[in-house]
Each structure stands twice: as C-alpha cells, then as structure tokens.
C-alpha cells in the first residue's frame, strides 16, 4: 500500500460517515488532509496544549511536578474523570493531576490546571506552538460560559502539529517532551484510533475527545522507527458510534500502512 492507496481508503471511510470529518495524517511518505483546517469544538483535545503549558511552566520554575495539590469540593465538576468521586481535600502531586487530565480525561483535574496555569498563559503557548485555529475560552463543564458563546476550539491540523512538537521535542526540552509523551502513552480510552490496531506491534500516545454528536481522537503512532501523527475530528454525528466507527477504521488503515511499508 502506498500513500495514494491509503488516501483513497481513508476517503472511503470518511464518505461512510454521516457527520462532518476533519483529518490530518502525517506518515512516512507524505500527508493526507481532509477539512484539516476546519474548526471544531475541541472537547477534551484542548487538554493536550494545557499539558504543554504545564511542562513549560515547570521548565520556567513557576511550578514543580511534585508540588502537592489539594482538591477542594468547589473544584469538582462532572463529566469524565475520577477526582469528582474522591474524598474532599484529597492530596496529590501536580504531575498526577496532569496525568489524570490526560489518561482519563479528568475534567476536575483540567480545571485545576487552568486555574493554576492561567487561561491567558495557555492561549499564549497555543499561539507560540503555531496552533492557528485553537483557543481555550472556558473551563470544563462551564455551562454558563457556553451559553455566553464561549467555547474551546481546534482543528485536525493543529492537533497533529501539537503532537509533533511533543514527539520531536521542538517546543520544550527533551526531558519534558519525553515526560509528556509518556503520559499520553498511558491513555486509558482506546476505543477510537487504536481500537483495531495490534497494540503489541505499535505504540500509541494519544488523547480522545467527545461531546454530544462529537467524537475526536489524535495520536502519535510508532511502529519500530516509523512515526505517524494522526488527528481525526468528527461532529454533526447521528450517533457517537458512527464517529467511533469511522475513527477506528481510519486507525486500522494507518496501522496496516505502517506495518506493510516497514516490512518491505
């Protein structure tokens, strides 16, 4: 399978989806794009640039990964995550908070990080990363802000670029980039891009996102020495399963392409 064959197969899967799809794939052999710069509600994908800002402030000495954080009752919000059901005034390190924000998409952890890092600082880093269509305008589960028209936005090309900056250590140090990648590798939600991959053969480091009628996933995919960057965003879906089916099918195509081309 060459890159042209892969692109044709990916487009077939996109056409099967009843919703809108934005896609950016960068693999050995080229890139594939479909609505890659169209803006989508980010859902939890926005947590990746928040992670980057956390490690940036760590490098600047403004925060420390082992500093203790107390989770107060007022911090807790619903949606995804585990902190909302733990005891009030639970203690954990800042790195653990960032880890929960990514691997179980913890909304409470995310809001704690937004408060600590500052929304303006996060958005400044988003721009310095070159993420032109990405913005953080509200905290997780902030329905009042949503009613005022504030939302968190991104596009497929931006998310792939953000992951590439982490993998290639082009924005922060090798150490920080490696730590961020390790957190992403421990992602617990594997029902989209990696769903039909043989995870004994490939390493996947990613972040999912989902809201009503929205399903997203983005990932760094490594097979041997080959690395791919994938971001698939979908909305206007008749069902969440429709989006998951499309994203997982595209993930399988990426996996097959990487394996077949590495074994030549």
Secondary structure, DSSP 8 states (H G I E B T S, - for coil): --HHHHHHHHHHHHHH-SSEEEEEEEETTEEEEESTT--EE-GGGHHHHHHHHHHHHHHTTSS-TT-EEEE-GGG---SS-SGGGS-TTEEEEHHHHHHHHHHS--HHHHHHHHHHH-HHHHHHHHHHTT-TT-B--S-TT-HHHHHTT---EE-HHHHHHHHHHHHTTSSS-HHHHHHHHHHHHT----SSTTTTS-TTT-EEEEEEEEETTEEEEEEEEEETTEEEEEEEEEES-S-HHHHHHHHHHHHHHHHHHHHHHH--
